[in-house]
Amino acid sequence: MNFILKYQGTDQPDLDQVCAILDTYHVQLLDNSLWPETALVNMEVSVLASLQKVLNQWHIYPEEEYQLPSPRKTIKKSH
């Protein structure tokens, strides 16, 4: 399952330590374009609670998808 990993600390995160922890928990980094503040990761739900305890300055949110409305105009016919 995909999750968003977001840093909430005040100092710069120790990226080497974070990457080592992610490797230990077999977390796959999917998108790091906003790294080091935010990253999209893939991991098993079963490791979520233990990973959250280890990464105490990081918040982990489930990725959510939203359906956008169509930009096309529709004409409603009267019957």
PDB file of N, CA, C and O in Angstrom:
ATOM      1  N   MET A   1       0.840  -1.171   0.000  1.00  0.00           N
ATOM      2  CA  MET A   1       0.000   0.000   0.000  1.00  0.00           C
ATOM      3  C   MET A   1       0.890   1.241   0.000  1.00  0.00           C
ATOM      4  O   MET A   1       1.976   1.231   0.579  1.00  0.00           O
ATOM      5  N   ASN A   2       0.435   2.288  -0.640  1.00  0.00           N
ATOM      6  CA  ASN A   2       1.214   3.520  -0.725  1.00  0.00           C
ATOM      7  C   ASN A   2       0.892   4.450   0.438  1.00  0.00           C
ATOM      8  O   ASN A   2      -0.254   4.570   0.872  1.00  0.00           O
ATOM      9  N   PHE A   3       1.943   5.104   0.928  1.00  0.00           N
ATOM     10  CA  PHE A   3       1.808   6.048   2.031  1.00  0.00           C
ATOM     11  C   PHE A   3       2.631   7.289   1.724  1.00  0.00           C
ATOM     12  O   PHE A   3       3.588   7.241   0.952  1.00  0.00           O
ATOM     13  N   ILE A   4       2.249   8.395   2.337  1.00  0.00           N
ATOM     14  CA  ILE A   4       3.000   9.638   2.232  1.00  0.00           C
ATOM     15  C   ILE A   4       3.776   9.808   3.531  1.00  0.00           C
ATOM     16  O   ILE A   4       3.199   9.780   4.618  1.00  0.00           O
ATOM     17  N   LEU A   5       5.061   9.980   3.411  1.00  0.00           N
ATOM     18  CA  LEU A   5       5.958  10.156   4.548  1.00  0.00           C
ATOM     19  C   LEU A   5       6.310  11.636   4.613  1.00  0.00           C
ATOM     20  O   LEU A   5       6.902  12.173   3.677  1.00  0.00           O
ATOM     21  N   LYS A   6       5.952  12.300   5.706  1.00  0.00           N
ATOM     22  CA  LYS A   6       6.139  13.750   5.821  1.00  0.00           C
ATOM     23  C   LYS A   6       6.905  14.080   7.098  1.00  0.00           C
ATOM     24  O   LYS A   6       6.549  13.625   8.185  1.00  0.00           O
ATOM     25  N   TYR A   7       7.961  14.877   6.949  1.00  0.00           N
ATOM     26  CA  TYR A   7       8.801  15.256   8.086  1.00  0.00           C
ATOM     27  C   TYR A   7       8.156  16.404   8.850  1.00  0.00           C
ATOM     28  O   TYR A   7       7.733  17.391   8.247  1.00  0.00           O
ATOM     29  N   GLN A   8       8.078  16.281  10.184  1.00  0.00           N
ATOM     30  CA  GLN A   8       7.459  17.298  11.038  1.00  0.00           C
ATOM     31  C   GLN A   8       8.444  17.928  12.016  1.00  0.00           C
ATOM     32  O   GLN A   8       8.047  18.759  12.833  1.00  0.00           O
ATOM     33  N   GLY A   9       9.697  17.556  11.952  1.00  0.00           N
ATOM     34  CA  GLY A   9      10.695  18.080  12.883  1.00  0.00           C
ATOM     35  C   GLY A   9      11.113  19.500  12.542  1.00  0.00           C
ATOM     36  O   GLY A   9      10.751  20.032  11.492  1.00  0.00           O
ATOM     37  N   THR A  10      11.882  20.109  13.445  1.00  0.00           N
ATOM     38  CA  THR A  10      12.346  21.478  13.237  1.00  0.00           C
ATOM     39  C   THR A  10      13.756  21.523  12.647  1.00  0.00           C
ATOM     40  O   THR A  10      14.101  22.481  11.956  1.00  0.00           O
ATOM     41  N   ASP A  11      14.568  20.511  12.908  1.00  0.00           N
ATOM     42  CA  ASP A  11      15.929  20.441  12.375  1.00  0.00           C
ATOM     43  C   ASP A  11      15.924  19.686  11.047  1.00  0.00           C
ATOM     44  O   ASP A  11      14.913  19.108  10.650  1.00  0.00           O
ATOM     45  N   GLN A  12      17.063  19.704  10.377  1.00  0.00           N
ATOM     46  CA  GLN A  12      17.203  18.906   9.160  1.00  0.00           C
ATOM     47  C   GLN A  12      17.202  17.427   9.532  1.00  0.00           C
ATOM     48  O   GLN A  12      17.876  17.041  10.487  1.00  0.00           O
ATOM     49  N   PRO A  13      16.471  16.599   8.810  1.00  0.00           N
ATOM     50  CA  PRO A  13      16.475  15.161   9.121  1.00  0.00           C
ATOM     51  C   PRO A  13      17.794  14.512   8.709  1.00  0.00           C
ATOM     52  O   PRO A  13      18.437  14.944   7.752  1.00  0.00           O
ATOM     53  N   ASP A  14      18.184  13.484   9.434  1.00  0.00           N
ATOM     54  CA  ASP A  14      19.368  12.702   9.098  1.00  0.00           C
ATOM     55  C   ASP A  14      18.958  11.712   8.008  1.00  0.00           C
ATOM     56  O   ASP A  14      18.418  10.645   8.304  1.00  0.00           O
ATOM     57  N   LEU A  15      19.212  12.062   6.768  1.00  0.00           N
ATOM     58  CA  LEU A  15      18.725  11.273   5.638  1.00  0.00           C
ATOM     59  C   LEU A  15      19.344   9.890   5.575  1.00  0.00           C
ATOM     60  O   LEU A  15      18.677   8.934   5.179  1.00  0.00           O
ATOM     61  N   ASP A  16      20.605   9.767   5.957  1.00  0.00           N
ATOM     62  CA  ASP A  16      21.240   8.445   5.956  1.00  0.00           C
ATOM     63  C   ASP A  16      20.554   7.515   6.947  1.00  0.00           C
ATOM     64  O   ASP A  16      20.322   6.342   6.654  1.00  0.00           O
ATOM     65  N   GLN A  17      20.233   8.043   8.117  1.00  0.00           N
ATOM     66  CA  GLN A  17      19.553   7.241   9.133  1.00  0.00           C
ATOM     67  C   GLN A  17      18.145   6.862   8.668  1.00  0.00           C
ATOM     68  O   GLN A  17      17.720   5.719   8.839  1.00  0.00           O
ATOM     69  N   VAL A  18      17.430   7.810   8.085  1.00  0.00           N
ATOM     70  CA  VAL A  18      16.068   7.537   7.609  1.00  0.00           C
ATOM     71  C   VAL A  18      16.092   6.489   6.502  1.00  0.00           C
ATOM     72  O   VAL A  18      15.273   5.570   6.505  1.00  0.00           O
ATOM     73  N   CYS A  19      17.009   6.614   5.569  1.00  0.00           N
ATOM     74  CA  CYS A  19      17.111   5.632   4.480  1.00  0.00           C
ATOM     75  C   CYS A  19      17.460   4.250   5.016  1.00  0.00           C
ATOM     76  O   CYS A  19      16.947   3.247   4.521  1.00  0.00           O
ATOM     77  N   ALA A  20      18.325   4.186   6.019  1.00  0.00           N
ATOM     78  CA  ALA A  20      18.676   2.898   6.622  1.00  0.00           C
ATOM     79  C   ALA A  20      17.462   2.269   7.307  1.00  0.00           C
ATOM     80  O   ALA A  20      17.252   1.060   7.210  1.00  0.00           O
ATOM     81  N   ILE A  21      16.670   3.082   7.992  1.00  0.00           N
ATOM     82  CA  ILE A  21      15.456   2.573   8.646  1.00  0.00           C
ATOM     83  C   ILE A  21      14.461   2.083   7.604  1.00  0.00           C
ATOM     84  O   ILE A  21      13.857   1.024   7.772  1.00  0.00           O
ATOM     85  N   LEU A  22      14.287   2.844   6.531  1.00  0.00           N
ATOM     86  CA  LEU A  22      13.358   2.433   5.476  1.00  0.00           C
ATOM     87  C   LEU A  22      13.802   1.123   4.839  1.00  0.00           C
ATOM     88  O   LEU A  22      12.970   0.270   4.528  1.00  0.00           O
ATOM     89  N   ASP A  23      15.111   0.957   4.642  1.00  0.00           N
ATOM     90  CA  ASP A  23      15.629  -0.301   4.094  1.00  0.00           C
ATOM     91  C   ASP A  23      15.390  -1.463   5.051  1.00  0.00           C
ATOM     92  O   ASP A  23      15.061  -2.567   4.618  1.00  0.00           O
ATOM     93  N   THR A  24      15.552  -1.219   6.345  1.00  0.00           N
ATOM     94  CA  THR A  24      15.340  -2.265   7.348  1.00  0.00           C
ATOM     95  C   THR A  24      13.905  -2.775   7.318  1.00  0.00           C
ATOM     96  O   THR A  24      13.663  -3.972   7.471  1.00  0.00           O
ATOM     97  N   TYR A  25      12.966  -1.874   7.123  1.00  0.00           N
ATOM     98  CA  TYR A  25      11.545  -2.242   7.106  1.00  0.00           C
ATOM     99  C   TYR A  25      11.046  -2.585   5.695  1.00  0.00           C
ATOM    100  O   TYR A  25       9.845  -2.765   5.493  1.00  0.00           O
ATOM    101  N   HIS A  26      11.944  -2.674   4.736  1.00  0.00           N
ATOM    102  CA  HIS A  26      11.626  -3.027   3.345  1.00  0.00           C
ATOM    103  C   HIS A  26      10.616  -2.055   2.732  1.00  0.00           C
ATOM    104  O   HIS A  26       9.670  -2.461   2.057  1.00  0.00           O
ATOM    105  N   VAL A  27      10.838  -0.777   2.981  1.00  0.00           N
ATOM    106  CA  VAL A  27       9.981   0.269   2.435  1.00  0.00           C
ATOM    107  C   VAL A  27      10.568   0.709   1.104  1.00  0.00           C
ATOM    108  O   VAL A  27      11.756   1.017   1.008  1.00  0.00           O
ATOM    109  N   GLN A  28       9.733   0.736   0.089  1.00  0.00           N
ATOM    110  CA  GLN A  28      10.170   1.124  -1.249  1.00  0.00           C
ATOM    111  C   GLN A  28       9.827   2.594  -1.475  1.00  0.00           C
ATOM    112  O   GLN A  28       8.676   2.999  -1.315  1.00  0.00           O
ATOM    113  N   LEU A  29      10.819   3.382  -1.843  1.00  0.00           N
ATOM    114  CA  LEU A  29      10.636   4.800  -2.124  1.00  0.00           C
ATOM    115  C   LEU A  29      10.147   4.945  -3.562  1.00  0.00           C
ATOM    116  O   LEU A  29      10.864   4.595  -4.500  1.00  0.00           O
ATOM    117  N   LEU A  30       8.924   5.462  -3.741  1.00  0.00           N
ATOM    118  CA  LEU A  30       8.331   5.574  -5.073  1.00  0.00           C
ATOM    119  C   LEU A  30       8.588   6.932  -5.712  1.00  0.00           C
ATOM    120  O   LEU A  30       8.885   7.012  -6.904  1.00  0.00           O
ATOM    121  N   ASP A  31       8.476   7.999  -4.927  1.00  0.00           N
ATOM    122  CA  ASP A  31       8.668   9.348  -5.460  1.00  0.00           C
ATOM    123  C   ASP A  31       9.362  10.187  -4.399  1.00  0.00           C
ATOM    124  O   ASP A  31       8.826  10.396  -3.310  1.00  0.00           O
ATOM    125  N   ASN A  32      10.544  10.661  -4.718  1.00  0.00           N
ATOM    126  CA  ASN A  32      11.292  11.484  -3.765  1.00  0.00           C
ATOM    127  C   ASN A  32      11.534  12.886  -4.308  1.00  0.00           C
ATOM    128  O   ASN A  32      12.523  13.526  -3.948  1.00  0.00           O
ATOM    129  N   SER A  33      10.646  13.371  -5.168  1.00  0.00           N
ATOM    130  CA  SER A  33      10.835  14.688  -5.767  1.00  0.00           C
ATOM    131  C   SER A  33      10.736  15.813  -4.734  1.00  0.00           C
ATOM    132  O   SER A  33      11.270  16.899  -4.965  1.00  0.00           O
ATOM    133  N   LEU A  34      10.075  15.582  -3.614  1.00  0.00           N
ATOM    134  CA  LEU A  34       9.988  16.585  -2.550  1.00  0.00           C
ATOM    135  C   LEU A  34      10.847  16.215  -1.340  1.00  0.00           C
ATOM    136  O   LEU A  34      10.679  16.777  -0.258  1.00  0.00           O
ATOM    137  N   TRP A  35      11.763  15.273  -1.530  1.00  0.00           N
ATOM    138  CA  TRP A  35      12.644  14.802  -0.466  1.00  0.00           C
ATOM    139  C   TRP A  35      13.567  15.928  -0.047  1.00  0.00           C
ATOM    140  O   TRP A  35      14.063  16.591  -0.958  1.00  0.00           O
ATOM    141  N   PRO A  36      13.857  16.228   1.174  1.00  0.00           N
ATOM    142  CA  PRO A  36      13.699  15.417   2.369  1.00  0.00           C
ATOM    143  C   PRO A  36      12.435  15.715   3.171  1.00  0.00           C
ATOM    144  O   PRO A  36      12.236  15.101   4.219  1.00  0.00           O
ATOM    145  N   GLU A  37      11.574  16.627   2.729  1.00  0.00           N
ATOM    146  CA  GLU A  37      10.386  16.940   3.523  1.00  0.00           C
ATOM    147  C   GLU A  37       9.280  15.904   3.358  1.00  0.00           C
ATOM    148  O   GLU A  37       8.604  15.557   4.326  1.00  0.00           O
ATOM    149  N   THR A  38       9.094  15.410   2.140  1.00  0.00           N
ATOM    150  CA  THR A  38       7.975  14.521   1.832  1.00  0.00           C
ATOM    151  C   THR A  38       8.420  13.472   0.829  1.00  0.00           C
ATOM    152  O   THR A  38       9.262  13.735  -0.029  1.00  0.00           O
ATOM    153  N   ALA A  39       7.842  12.275   0.947  1.00  0.00           N
ATOM    154  CA  ALA A  39       8.130  11.209  -0.012  1.00  0.00           C
ATOM    155  C   ALA A  39       6.921  10.290  -0.108  1.00  0.00           C
ATOM    156  O   ALA A  39       6.157  10.137   0.845  1.00  0.00           O
ATOM    157  N   LEU A  40       6.767   9.688  -1.267  1.00  0.00           N
ATOM    158  CA  LEU A  40       5.739   8.676  -1.475  1.00  0.00           C
ATOM    159  C   LEU A  40       6.422   7.323  -1.375  1.00  0.00           C
ATOM    160  O   LEU A  40       7.382   7.049  -2.096  1.00  0.00           O
ATOM    161  N   VAL A  41       5.925   6.473  -0.475  1.00  0.00           N
ATOM    162  CA  VAL A  41       6.554   5.179  -0.232  1.00  0.00           C
ATOM    163  C   VAL A  41       5.525   4.061  -0.353  1.00  0.00           C
ATOM    164  O   VAL A  41       4.320   4.287  -0.243  1.00  0.00           O
ATOM    165  N   ASN A  42       6.025   2.861  -0.580  1.00  0.00           N
ATOM    166  CA  ASN A  42       5.187   1.667  -0.622  1.00  0.00           C
ATOM    167  C   ASN A  42       5.692   0.723   0.451  1.00  0.00           C
ATOM    168  O   ASN A  42       6.886   0.438   0.536  1.00  0.00           O
ATOM    169  N   MET A  43       4.755   0.236   1.280  1.00  0.00           N
ATOM    170  CA  MET A  43       5.138  -0.695   2.344  1.00  0.00           C
ATOM    171  C   MET A  43       3.932  -1.522   2.746  1.00  0.00           C
ATOM    172  O   MET A  43       2.793  -1.219   2.392  1.00  0.00           O
ATOM    173  N   GLU A  44       4.215  -2.561   3.489  1.00  0.00           N
ATOM    174  CA  GLU A  44       3.158  -3.411   4.028  1.00  0.00           C
ATOM    175  C   GLU A  44       2.477  -2.688   5.192  1.00  0.00           C
ATOM    176  O   GLU A  44       3.132  -2.000   5.975  1.00  0.00           O
ATOM    177  N   VAL A  45       1.177  -2.850   5.295  1.00  0.00           N
ATOM    178  CA  VAL A  45       0.419  -2.219   6.376  1.00  0.00           C
ATOM    179  C   VAL A  45       0.855  -2.768   7.735  1.00  0.00           C
ATOM    180  O   VAL A  45       0.758  -2.070   8.745  1.00  0.00           O
ATOM    181  N   SER A  46       1.328  -3.999   7.764  1.00  0.00           N
ATOM    182  CA  SER A  46       1.719  -4.642   9.026  1.00  0.00           C
ATOM    183  C   SER A  46       2.913  -3.964   9.701  1.00  0.00           C
ATOM    184  O   SER A  46       3.069  -4.082  10.916  1.00  0.00           O
ATOM    185  N   VAL A  47       3.749  -3.264   8.954  1.00  0.00           N
ATOM    186  CA  VAL A  47       4.916  -2.597   9.551  1.00  0.00           C
ATOM    187  C   VAL A  47       4.642  -1.139   9.899  1.00  0.00           C
ATOM    188  O   VAL A  47       5.518  -0.450  10.421  1.00  0.00           O
ATOM    189  N   LEU A  48       3.449  -0.674   9.617  1.00  0.00           N
ATOM    190  CA  LEU A  48       3.131   0.742   9.799  1.00  0.00           C
ATOM    191  C   LEU A  48       3.302   1.202  11.249  1.00  0.00           C
ATOM    192  O   LEU A  48       3.947   2.221  11.496  1.00  0.00           O
ATOM    193  N   ALA A  49       2.742   0.477  12.196  1.00  0.00           N
ATOM    194  CA  ALA A  49       2.801   0.900  13.605  1.00  0.00           C
ATOM    195  C   ALA A  49       4.234   0.914  14.132  1.00  0.00           C
ATOM    196  O   ALA A  49       4.636   1.865  14.803  1.00  0.00           O
ATOM    197  N   SER A  50       4.999  -0.118  13.840  1.00  0.00           N
ATOM    198  CA  SER A  50       6.376  -0.164  14.341  1.00  0.00           C
ATOM    199  C   SER A  50       7.258   0.874  13.649  1.00  0.00           C
ATOM    200  O   SER A  50       8.152   1.441  14.278  1.00  0.00           O
ATOM    201  N   LEU A  51       7.021   1.126  12.376  1.00  0.00           N
ATOM    202  CA  LEU A  51       7.800   2.138  11.660  1.00  0.00           C
ATOM    203  C   LEU A  51       7.481   3.531  12.193  1.00  0.00           C
ATOM    204  O   LEU A  51       8.375   4.370  12.305  1.00  0.00           O
ATOM    205  N   GLN A  52       6.220   3.784  12.520  1.00  0.00           N
ATOM    206  CA  GLN A  52       5.835   5.087  13.057  1.00  0.00           C
ATOM    207  C   GLN A  52       6.521   5.362  14.393  1.00  0.00           C
ATOM    208  O   GLN A  52       6.862   6.508  14.686  1.00  0.00           O
ATOM    209  N   LYS A  53       6.726   4.326  15.204  1.00  0.00           N
ATOM    210  CA  LYS A  53       7.423   4.497  16.489  1.00  0.00           C
ATOM    211  C   LYS A  53       8.895   4.833  16.281  1.00  0.00           C
ATOM    212  O   LYS A  53       9.458   5.641  17.019  1.00  0.00           O
ATOM    213  N   VAL A  54       9.517   4.219  15.283  1.00  0.00           N
ATOM    214  CA  VAL A  54      10.938   4.456  15.013  1.00  0.00           C
ATOM    215  C   VAL A  54      11.145   5.834  14.388  1.00  0.00           C
ATOM    216  O   VAL A  54      12.089   6.543  14.737  1.00  0.00           O
ATOM    217  N   LEU A  55      10.271   6.207  13.473  1.00  0.00           N
ATOM    218  CA  LEU A  55      10.364   7.513  12.809  1.00  0.00           C
ATOM    219  C   LEU A  55       9.440   8.493  13.524  1.00  0.00           C
ATOM    220  O   LEU A  55       8.430   8.920  12.965  1.00  0.00           O
ATOM    221  N   ASN A  56       9.783   8.847  14.751  1.00  0.00           N
ATOM    222  CA  ASN A  56       8.874   9.638  15.575  1.00  0.00           C
ATOM    223  C   ASN A  56       8.688  11.072  15.095  1.00  0.00           C
ATOM    224  O   ASN A  56       7.672  11.684  15.425  1.00  0.00           O
ATOM    225  N   GLN A  57       9.613  11.632  14.339  1.00  0.00           N
ATOM    226  CA  GLN A  57       9.455  12.990  13.815  1.00  0.00           C
ATOM    227  C   GLN A  57       8.852  12.992  12.410  1.00  0.00           C
ATOM    228  O   GLN A  57       8.735  14.046  11.784  1.00  0.00           O
ATOM    229  N   TRP A  58       8.482  11.846  11.929  1.00  0.00           N
ATOM    230  CA  TRP A  58       7.874  11.713  10.608  1.00  0.00           C
ATOM    231  C   TRP A  58       6.434  11.242  10.782  1.00  0.00           C
ATOM    232  O   TRP A  58       6.148  10.387  11.620  1.00  0.00           O
ATOM    233  N   HIS A  59       5.546  11.797   9.999  1.00  0.00           N
ATOM    234  CA  HIS A  59       4.158  11.353  10.005  1.00  0.00           C
ATOM    235  C   HIS A  59       3.924  10.528   8.751  1.00  0.00           C
ATOM    236  O   HIS A  59       4.452  10.835   7.683  1.00  0.00           O
ATOM    237  N   ILE A  60       3.132   9.487   8.895  1.00  0.00           N
ATOM    238  CA  ILE A  60       2.849   8.592   7.778  1.00  0.00           C
ATOM    239  C   ILE A  60       1.347   8.616   7.529  1.00  0.00           C
ATOM    240  O   ILE A  60       0.552   8.274   8.404  1.00  0.00           O
ATOM    241  N   TYR A  61       0.976   9.025   6.321  1.00  0.00           N
ATOM    242  CA  TYR A  61      -0.430   9.126   5.938  1.00  0.00           C
ATOM    243  C   TYR A  61      -0.701   8.177   4.775  1.00  0.00           C
ATOM    244  O   TYR A  61       0.150   8.028   3.898  1.00  0.00           O
ATOM    245  N   PRO A  62      -1.858   7.537   4.747  1.00  0.00           N
ATOM    246  CA  PRO A  62      -2.182   6.710   3.579  1.00  0.00           C
ATOM    247  C   PRO A  62      -2.430   7.595   2.358  1.00  0.00           C
ATOM    248  O   PRO A  62      -3.009   8.676   2.466  1.00  0.00           O
ATOM    249  N   GLU A  63      -1.989   7.127   1.213  1.00  0.00           N
ATOM    250  CA  GLU A  63      -2.230   7.857  -0.025  1.00  0.00           C
ATOM    251  C   GLU A  63      -3.707   7.720  -0.379  1.00  0.00           C
ATOM    252  O   GLU A  63      -4.272   6.629  -0.306  1.00  0.00           O
ATOM    253  N   GLU A  64      -4.319   8.820  -0.757  1.00  0.00           N
ATOM    254  CA  GLU A  64      -5.722   8.802  -1.145  1.00  0.00           C
ATOM    255  C   GLU A  64      -5.848   9.313  -2.568  1.00  0.00           C
ATOM    256  O   GLU A  64      -5.128  10.220  -2.985  1.00  0.00           O
ATOM    257  N   GLU A  65      -6.760   8.726  -3.295  1.00  0.00           N
ATOM    258  CA  GLU A  65      -7.030   9.159  -4.660  1.00  0.00           C
ATOM    259  C   GLU A  65      -8.426   9.744  -4.718  1.00  0.00           C
ATOM    260  O   GLU A  65      -9.356   9.227  -4.098  1.00  0.00           O
ATOM    261  N   TYR A  66      -8.564  10.814  -5.458  1.00  0.00           N
ATOM    262  CA  TYR A  66      -9.845  11.485  -5.604  1.00  0.00           C
ATOM    263  C   TYR A  66     -10.223  11.514  -7.079  1.00  0.00           C
ATOM    264  O   TYR A  66      -9.373  11.728  -7.944  1.00  0.00           O
ATOM    265  N   GLN A  67     -11.493  11.299  -7.354  1.00  0.00           N
ATOM    266  CA  GLN A  67     -11.994  11.403  -8.718  1.00  0.00           C
ATOM    267  C   GLN A  67     -12.355  12.861  -8.986  1.00  0.00           C
ATOM    268  O   GLN A  67     -13.179  13.442  -8.280  1.00  0.00           O
ATOM    269  N   LEU A  68     -11.747  13.435  -9.986  1.00  0.00           N
ATOM    270  CA  LEU A  68     -12.031  14.814 -10.346  1.00  0.00           C
ATOM    271  C   LEU A  68     -13.235  14.856 -11.276  1.00  0.00           C
ATOM    272  O   LEU A  68     -13.419  13.955 -12.094  1.00  0.00           O
ATOM    273  N   PRO A  69     -14.047  15.887 -11.156  1.00  0.00           N
ATOM    274  CA  PRO A  69     -15.178  15.991 -12.075  1.00  0.00           C
ATOM    275  C   PRO A  69     -14.685  16.312 -13.483  1.00  0.00           C
ATOM    276  O   PRO A  69     -13.620  16.901 -13.665  1.00  0.00           O
ATOM    277  N   SER A  70     -15.462  15.923 -14.447  1.00  0.00           N
ATOM    278  CA  SER A  70     -15.105  16.169 -15.842  1.00  0.00           C
ATOM    279  C   SER A  70     -15.178  17.664 -16.132  1.00  0.00           C
ATOM    280  O   SER A  70     -16.125  18.325 -15.707  1.00  0.00           O
ATOM    281  N   PRO A  71     -14.191  18.210 -16.851  1.00  0.00           N
ATOM    282  CA  PRO A  71     -14.231  19.632 -17.184  1.00  0.00           C
ATOM    283  C   PRO A  71     -15.180  19.940 -18.350  1.00  0.00           C
ATOM    284  O   PRO A  71     -15.407  21.105 -18.677  1.00  0.00           O
ATOM    285  N   ARG A  72     -15.718  18.915 -18.959  1.00  0.00           N
ATOM    286  CA  ARG A  72     -16.613  19.118 -20.097  1.00  0.00           C
ATOM    287  C   ARG A  72     -17.972  19.623 -19.627  1.00  0.00           C
ATOM    288  O   ARG A  72     -18.498  19.192 -18.601  1.00  0.00           O
ATOM    289  N   LYS A  73     -18.513  20.533 -20.394  1.00  0.00           N
ATOM    290  CA  LYS A  73     -19.843  21.039 -20.080  1.00  0.00           C
ATOM    291  C   LYS A  73     -20.872  20.021 -20.552  1.00  0.00           C
ATOM    292  O   LYS A  73     -20.706  19.386 -21.593  1.00  0.00           O
ATOM    293  N   THR A  74     -21.919  19.881 -19.783  1.00  0.00           N
ATOM    294  CA  THR A  74     -22.987  18.961 -20.170  1.00  0.00           C
ATOM    295  C   THR A  74     -24.272  19.746 -20.371  1.00  0.00           C
ATOM    296  O   THR A  74     -24.557  20.706 -19.656  1.00  0.00           O
ATOM    297  N   ILE A  75     -25.020  19.322 -21.337  1.00  0.00           N
ATOM    298  CA  ILE A  75     -26.307  19.945 -21.629  1.00  0.00           C
ATOM    299  C   ILE A  75     -27.391  19.006 -21.139  1.00  0.00           C
ATOM    300  O   ILE A  75     -27.465  17.847 -21.547  1.00  0.00           O
ATOM    301  N   LYS A  76     -28.221  19.520 -20.266  1.00  0.00           N
ATOM    302  CA  LYS A  76     -29.315  18.714 -19.751  1.00  0.00           C
ATOM    303  C   LYS A  76     -30.549  18.971 -20.611  1.00  0.00           C
ATOM    304  O   LYS A  76     -30.993  20.109 -20.765  1.00  0.00           O
ATOM    305  N   LYS A  77     -31.082  17.907 -21.159  1.00  0.00           N
ATOM    306  CA  LYS A  77     -32.268  18.018 -22.008  1.00  0.00           C
ATOM    307  C   LYS A  77     -33.519  17.940 -21.141  1.00  0.00           C
ATOM    308  O   LYS A  77     -33.610  17.114 -20.233  1.00  0.00           O
ATOM    309  N   SER A  78     -34.466  18.799 -21.430  1.00  0.00           N
ATOM    310  CA  SER A  78     -35.733  18.718 -20.709  1.00  0.00           C
ATOM    311  C   SER A  78     -36.632  17.716 -21.420  1.00  0.00           C
ATOM    312  O   SER A  78     -36.629  17.649 -22.649  1.00  0.00           O
ATOM    313  N   HIS A  79     -37.388  16.951 -20.676  1.00  0.00           N
ATOM    314  CA  HIS A  79     -38.230  15.906 -21.264  1.00  0.00           C
ATOM    315  C   HIS A  79     -39.619  16.376 -21.444  1.00  0.00           C
ATOM    316  O   HIS A  79     -40.467  15.626 -21.927  1.00  0.00           O
TER     317      HIS A  79
END
